[in-house]
Amino acid sequence: MTLLTVVFAAVIATVIWYKNAPNDNMMVGTLCLIYWGASLMWLVDAVFEFIELKEKFFTPAPAEMLNDLYLGLSAAALGLVIWLVMLLIKDPKNVVRQTILKKLK
């Protein structure tokens, strides 16, 4: 469930990035890389879990699925927070800088 959640986030971010590819002012490409990296991490985790559990891998308990969903949503939210911090630091549209300068006047 974690893999599925983060892959959906990666696909959505990639579609948004591709739609606005020439003008990547909002650094959506970075968000794509964050999500695809997390997807790769969860894929490796799923492969090793499958090697360990064999056929039991395909019949998880509902509580396990819910925990995995929360973990996947948490990973997606953490990716968004990291992207937002990077966006605020780089400030490609100078919004933060103008706001700070306006308050100083």
C-alpha distance (Angstrom), angle and dihedral (degrees) to the residues before:
residue distance angle dihedral
M1 . . .
T2 3.80 . .
L3 3.79 90.6 .
L4 3.79 92.2 48.0
T5 3.81 93.4 48.7
V6 3.79 95.0 49.6
V7 3.82 93.2 42.7
F8 3.81 89.6 55.0
A9 3.81 89.3 50.6
A10 3.81 90.3 48.3
V11 3.80 93.1 49.8
I12 3.81 92.6 48.1
A13 3.82 91.8 48.0
T14 3.80 90.7 47.2
V15 3.81 92.5 51.6
I16 3.81 90.4 49.8
W17 3.81 90.7 47.5
Y18 3.81 93.2 47.6
K19 3.79 91.9 48.9
N20 3.82 90.6 54.9
A21 3.83 97.1 29.1
P22 3.79 100.6 134.8
N23 3.82 91.8 50.0
D24 3.81 105.6 45.1
N25 3.80 93.1 163.9
M26 3.79 92.5 138.0
M27 3.83 93.1 52.9
V28 3.80 93.2 -122.6
G29 3.81 88.1 154.1
T30 3.79 88.2 67.3
L31 3.80 90.2 51.8
C32 3.81 89.0 51.6
L33 3.79 90.8 53.1
I34 3.80 91.3 49.2
Y35 3.80 92.1 51.8
W36 3.80 95.7 42.4
G37 3.81 89.4 49.5
A38 3.81 90.0 51.8
S39 3.81 89.3 47.2
L40 3.79 91.0 53.4
M41 3.80 90.1 48.8
W42 3.82 92.3 51.5
L43 3.83 90.8 45.2
V44 3.80 90.7 56.5
D45 3.81 89.0 46.5
A46 3.83 90.8 51.1
V47 3.80 92.2 49.7
F48 3.80 92.5 51.9
E49 3.79 91.3 44.4
F50 3.81 89.8 51.5
I51 3.81 90.7 50.3
E52 3.80 89.1 52.3
L53 3.82 100.1 42.2
K54 3.84 102.3 29.6
E55 3.83 110.4 -173.0
K56 3.82 93.4 0.0
F57 3.80 86.7 69.9
F58 3.81 89.7 75.9
T59 3.83 96.0 52.6
P60 3.81 106.9 55.0
A61 3.78 121.3 171.5
P62 3.82 116.3 -104.5
A63 3.81 90.5 -115.3
E64 3.82 89.8 54.7
M65 3.79 91.0 49.9
L66 3.78 91.5 50.3
N67 3.81 91.5 49.0
D68 3.80 90.1 49.0
L69 3.80 90.5 49.4
Y70 3.81 90.9 52.5
L71 3.79 89.9 48.0
G72 3.81 91.7 49.7
L73 3.80 92.1 48.4
S74 3.80 89.5 47.6
A75 3.81 90.8 51.9
A76 3.81 90.4 49.1
A77 3.80 91.2 48.4
L78 3.81 91.4 48.3
G79 3.80 89.2 51.6
L80 3.80 89.6 52.5
V81 3.82 91.8 48.9
I82 3.81 91.8 50.4
W83 3.81 90.4 48.1
L84 3.81 91.5 47.9
V85 3.81 92.5 50.9
M86 3.81 90.3 49.2
L87 3.79 89.9 48.2
L88 3.80 92.6 50.6
I89 3.80 91.9 47.6
K90 3.82 94.5 48.5
D91 3.83 92.4 38.5
P92 3.83 96.2 -168.1
K93 3.82 94.1 -173.6
N94 3.85 94.6 41.5
V95 3.80 91.0 -124.5
V96 3.80 95.2 134.7
R97 3.81 92.4 45.6
Q98 3.80 93.3 49.6
T99 3.80 91.4 47.7
I100 3.79 92.2 51.2
L101 3.80 92.2 46.3
K102 3.80 91.2 48.6
K103 3.81 91.4 52.8
L104 3.80 91.6 48.7
K105 3.81 92.5 56.2
